[in-house]
Amino acid sequence: MSEPEIRCSYSRMVAVGELKPHPKNPNKHPRKGQLALDEPVRKNLAGLEDNP
């Protein structure tokens, strides 16, 4: 199976701590909602690292 084509205007990876919210983004996520997603995302990323 081939890799999917990725169309993105950004060309480099950065640490999460370097990310900044866009000032015109109207989407605001409460801290509780962010924390609810933290564990599932970390588990998914760990699974990706285990299966390169």
C-alpha positions as CSV (number, residue, x, y, z in Angstrom):
1,M,0.0,0.0,0.0
2,S,1.4,3.4,-0.9
3,E,1.6,6.4,1.3
4,P,-1.2,9.0,1.0
5,E,-0.4,12.3,-0.7
6,I,-0.1,15.0,1.9
7,R,-0.9,18.6,0.8
8,C,0.4,21.0,3.3
9,S,1.8,24.5,3.1
10,Y,4.1,23.8,6.0
11,S,7.4,22.0,5.4
12,R,9.0,21.4,8.8
13,M,8.2,19.7,12.1
14,V,8.4,21.7,15.3
15,A,8.1,20.9,19.0
16,V,4.6,21.3,20.4
17,G,5.9,24.0,22.7
18,E,6.8,26.1,19.7
19,L,3.3,26.1,18.4
20,K,1.3,29.3,18.7
21,P,-2.4,29.8,18.2
22,H,-3.5,31.8,15.2
23,P,-5.0,35.1,16.4
24,K,-7.9,34.9,13.9
25,N,-8.9,31.3,14.9
26,P,-12.3,31.5,16.5
27,N,-12.1,27.9,17.9
28,K,-11.3,27.9,21.5
29,H,-11.0,24.6,23.4
30,P,-11.4,24.5,27.2
31,R,-8.6,23.0,29.2
32,K,-10.9,20.1,30.3
33,G,-11.5,19.2,26.6
34,Q,-7.8,19.4,25.9
35,L,-7.0,17.1,28.8
36,A,-9.7,14.6,27.7
37,L,-7.9,14.2,24.3
38,D,-4.4,14.0,25.9
39,E,-4.4,10.3,26.8
40,P,-5.9,8.9,23.6
41,V,-3.5,11.0,21.5
42,R,-0.5,9.8,23.5
43,K,-1.6,6.2,23.2
44,N,-2.0,6.6,19.4
45,L,1.4,8.2,19.0
46,A,3.0,5.4,21.1
47,G,1.4,2.8,18.8
48,L,2.9,4.6,15.8
49,E,6.3,4.6,17.3
50,D,6.1,0.9,18.0
51,N,5.1,0.2,14.3
52,P,7.4,2.3,12.1
